[in-house]
Amino acid sequence: MPYSRSVLLLGLSALAFASPAAGVKPTPASLYLRARAAEALGDTPGANAGFAALLAQAPGNVMIANHAYRQAMQAGDMALAARAAHLLETQKAVPPDARILLALEQIKARDWVKARAATELLAKDGAFGFLAPYFRAWIAVGSSSLRRPGMSGRGGARTRQHSDV
């Protein structure tokens, strides 16, 4: 029966998107159902919103945080992905690829101490540890430890001094 899955998804989405009674706080189970239904229907913004709400209600749930991280990465929602990665970090359940995001987040924030610490954790990882030397170089340039005279503060690109001749 090729239509059974479609009918099931349609029924679940109708139940998931039905508005609850006013003033009733949705349960984690109903939020999860809505997020998964939105995901199955290809409603990326709806799925991301659902997983964001789930993270707020159940921040200690590793399964939800991991699924939210994966959904956010697929959708390109870096804010949700970082939030989920931080929650996974507090639970000591960080996926290897999330270490990259956590290190890049610190580099972007120009917090060199935390960036170095995140890079060292990445270096210990078997799958993505090969990226650590590149991150260390990026941190060294960004934190001024490799700057030379004539280098600008923006990514290390050389600046030219122009004079009127």
C-alpha positions in Angstrom: 0.0 0.0 0.0 2.0 3.0 -1.3 -0.6 5.5 0.1 -0.4 4.3 3.7 2.6 6.3 4.6 1.2 9.5 3.0 -2.1 9.0 4.7 -0.4 8.5 8.0 1.8 11.6 7.6 -1.2 13.6 6.6 -3.2 12.4 9.6 -0.2 13.0 12.0 0.4 16.5 10.6 -3.3 17.4 11.0 -3.1 16.2 14.6 0.2 17.9 15.2 -0.8 21.2 13.7 -4.2 21.4 15.4 -4.1 24.3 17.8 -4.3 23.3 21.4 -6.8 24.9 23.7 -5.9 28.4 24.7 -3.6 28.6 27.8 -2.6 24.9 27.6 1.2 24.5 27.5 2.2 21.9 24.9 3.9 18.8 26.3 7.3 17.7 25.2 5.7 14.7 23.5 3.3 16.9 21.5 6.2 19.3 20.5 8.2 16.3 19.4 5.4 15.0 17.3 4.9 18.4 15.7 8.6 18.8 15.0 8.9 15.4 13.5 5.8 15.8 11.4 7.1 19.2 10.1 10.4 17.5 9.4 8.7 14.6 7.5 6.6 17.1 5.5 9.7 19.1 4.5 8.7 22.1 6.6 12.2 23.1 7.8 11.2 26.3 9.6 8.4 24.4 11.4 10.8 21.6 12.4 13.5 24.0 13.6 10.9 26.0 15.6 9.6 22.7 17.1 13.1 21.5 18.1 13.9 24.9 19.5 10.8 24.8 21.7 11.7 21.2 22.7 15.2 22.3 23.7 13.7 25.0 25.9 11.4 22.5 27.7 13.8 19.6 27.9 17.4 20.9 27.9 18.8 17.8 29.5 17.4 15.3 27.0 20.3 14.1 24.9 18.1 12.5 22.2 16.2 15.7 21.6 19.4 17.8 21.6 21.1 15.5 19.2 18.1 15.4 16.8 17.8 19.2 17.1 21.5 19.5 16.2 21.2 17.3 13.2 18.0 19.0 11.9 19.6 22.5 12.4 22.8 21.5 10.6 20.8 20.1 7.7 18.7 23.3 7.5 21.7 25.7 8.0 20.3 27.1 11.3 23.6 27.7 13.0 22.1 29.4 16.0 19.9 26.3 16.8 22.8 24.0 16.0 25.1 25.9 18.4 22.5 25.9 21.1 22.0 22.1 20.7 25.7 21.5 20.6 26.2 23.4 23.9 23.5 21.4 25.5 25.1 18.2 24.3 28.5 19.5 25.6 27.0 19.9 29.1 25.7 16.3 28.9 29.1 15.1 27.7 27.5 13.7 24.5 29.0 15.9 21.8 29.0 14.4 18.3 32.5 14.7 16.7 31.3 17.1 14.0 29.8 19.4 16.7 33.3 20.0 18.1 34.1 21.8 14.8 31.1 24.1 15.3 32.0 24.7 18.9 35.6 25.7 18.1 34.5 27.8 15.1 32.0 29.6 17.3 34.8 30.6 19.7 37.0 31.7 16.9 34.2 33.8 15.4 33.7 35.4 18.8 37.4 36.0 19.0 37.6 34.4 22.4 41.0 32.9 21.9 41.3 31.1 25.3 38.1 29.2 24.7 39.0 28.7 21.0 42.2 27.1 22.0 40.5 24.8 24.5 37.8 23.8 22.0 40.6 23.2 19.4 42.4 20.9 21.8 39.3 18.9 22.4 38.9 18.7 18.6 42.5 17.5 18.3 41.7 14.5 20.5 38.9 13.5 18.2 39.7 10.6 15.8 37.4 11.7 13.0 38.1 15.4 12.8 41.4 15.8 14.7 43.2 16.5 11.5 41.6 20.0 11.4 43.2 21.1 14.7 46.5 22.3 13.2 44.5 24.6 10.8 42.4 25.9 13.7 45.6 26.5 15.7 47.0 28.5 12.9 43.8 30.5 12.5 43.8 31.2 16.2 47.5 32.2 16.2 46.9 34.7 13.4 43.7 36.0 14.9 45.1 36.4 18.4 48.1 38.5 17.1 50.7 35.9 18.0 51.8 35.6 14.4 51.3 39.2 13.2 54.1 41.0 11.6 54.5 44.7 10.8 52.6 45.6 7.7 49.8 43.0 8.6 46.4 44.3 9.2 44.2 43.2 12.0 41.6 41.7 9.6 42.6 38.2 8.8 46.3 39.0 8.4 46.0 40.5 4.9 48.8 42.9 4.1 47.9 46.5 3.8 49.7 48.9 1.5 50.6 52.4 2.4 49.7 54.7 -0.5 51.3 58.1 -0.8 50.6 60.8 -3.3 53.5 61.0 -5.8 
